[in-house]
Amino acid sequence: MSSFEITGSNELFRGYLVGIDELEVTTDGQVFTREIVRHPGAVAVIPVDSDGTVVLIRQYRAAAGTLLLEITAGTCDVAGEDLDGTASRELAEEVGIAADSLELLGMVMNSPGYCDQRTAVFLATGLTSVARRPAGPEELASEVVRLPLVEAVAMVDSGDISDLTTCFAITMAARRHGV
C-alpha cells in the first residue's frame, strides 16, 4: 500500500465553530490537495432509563433542512472541560437529565472523507431529572421524546432515525441491554 504524507497546509476559513484547511498530500511522487473541515470534537449521549426507555430530542437541523430525532449531542467548545463534563452539561441542557454513570460506547468519525470531527458517544444510566437549560433557537424549539429502546431500534431499521451518531448509539445501547 502507498504511503501518504501531508506536505503542506493552507487555512482557507476560520469560523466560530469550524475551519477549512487545504492540505497538500504527497504519495508515490504524486501531489494532490484536499479540503478538510476542522472541528473541535463533540460528545453524544444516549440516556437509557432503568425501564429501557431512551430519551431523545427532536430538533431542527439547518444542514438537513428538517427536524431530526437524535440523541443529545454537543460540541467540545468549553476550554478545559473534559468529555464527561461536556456530556453531562449537554445532557442537562438539552433534555433535563443528570446521570449517575456515563460509559463511553466508542469514538466515531462522523465524515472522515472531508472532516476531522471525532465524537465521543456515551451511554448514560442512573438518570434523574434536572432543570432543562436549552440554548439557541433550535434547542428552544426542540421536543424531548421518550420511547422504549426496542422502538428506537425499529426506527433505526426503518430509516425514521437517520442521524449516524444516533444510529450507532442506539445500536450499541441495544447490545448492552440485550435488545
Buried (B, 14 or more C-beta within 10 A) or exposed (E): EEEEEEEEEEEEEEEEEBBBBBBBBBEEEEEEEEEBBBBBBBBBBBBBBEEBBBBBBEBBEEEEEEBBBBBBBBBBEEEEBEBBBBBBBBBBBBBBBBBEEBEEBEEBEBEEEEBBBBBBBBBBBEBEEBEBEBEEEBBEEBEBBEBBBEEBBBBBEEEEBBBEBBBBBBBBBBEBBEB
